[in-house]
Amino acid sequence: DAGVIQSPRHEVTEMGQEVTLRCKPISGHNSLFWYRQTMMRGLELLIYFNNNVPIDDSGMPEDRFSAKMPNASFSTLKIQPSEPRDSAVYFCASRETPGAQPQHFGDGTRLSIL
Amino acid sequence: AQTVTQSQPEMSVQEAETVTLSCTYDTSESNYYLFWYKQPPSRQMILVIRQEAYKQQNATENRFSVNFQKAAKSFSLKISDSQLGDTAMYFCAFMKLPIFGNEKLTFGTGTRLTIIP
C-alpha cells in the first residue's frame, strides 16, 4: 500500500514568496494532520481535518498560514508571504478512524526560506 | 492539557546491547493511547509500538517492548539486541480516546539514540 505522499520533498524559496505544500493521505483514512518540526519547538500540530472538515486549527501560527482539504485524497498547506522563521520540516499524517489507529506520516517537506 | 516528558535527550549503547528509553506523561484521562515513533536520519516518522491504557499487558513488537506503568504514568521503551539501524530519534506520544475532535498526538521532545558498532 502507498503511504502518505508529500510533495515537494525539499523547497527553497525567497522570503515573501508563496509556498504550497501538498499531501495525499492513505486511501480510506479520514483524518489528516499537518505538523511542523523545528529544533527549537519540536513537533507541533498545525491543523487537522476529519472527513475534509477542519477540526482544530489552533496550532496555525498566524494568518499567513492556511490549509485546505478539497477532497478525501488531497490537502494543501499554504504560506503567503513566507518568512525565514517558517523554515522547518513540515509533515503530513493520516489516520483511519475510529479506534486506536495510529497516525501514519509522510516523508516530510524540508522548507528553507532565504 | 496533556504533557509528555522524555528526560533523556541523548543515549548511546553498544550494538547487541539492551537499552531503555524513558517517557512520563501527565493526564487526567483514564483511557488513552500511547505510542513510540522512531525518526531515523532519513527523517521519516515510523511507528514503533503502541499501547492502549486499558490493557494491562505490555505491548511487544519483535525486539521492541514497553513497560507501561499506568499509576506512575510511565511508558518506557526497551530495545533488545540493538542494531545499527536502530540509530534514530525516538518520540513518545500520547493520544486521548479518539472520539470526534480528540485525535491530536502530544509528543515528547525526543531521545536521540546512537548505536555504536
Interface residues (C-beta under 8 A of the other chain):
Chain A: S31 F33 G42 L43 L45 Y48 N50 I55 D56 V89 F91 A93 R95 T97 P98 G99 A100 Q101 P102 Q103 H104 F105 D107 G108 R110
Chain B: Y33 F35 Y37 S42 R43 Q44 M45 I46 L47 R50 E52 F91 P98 I99 F100 G101 E103 K104 L105 F107 T109 G110
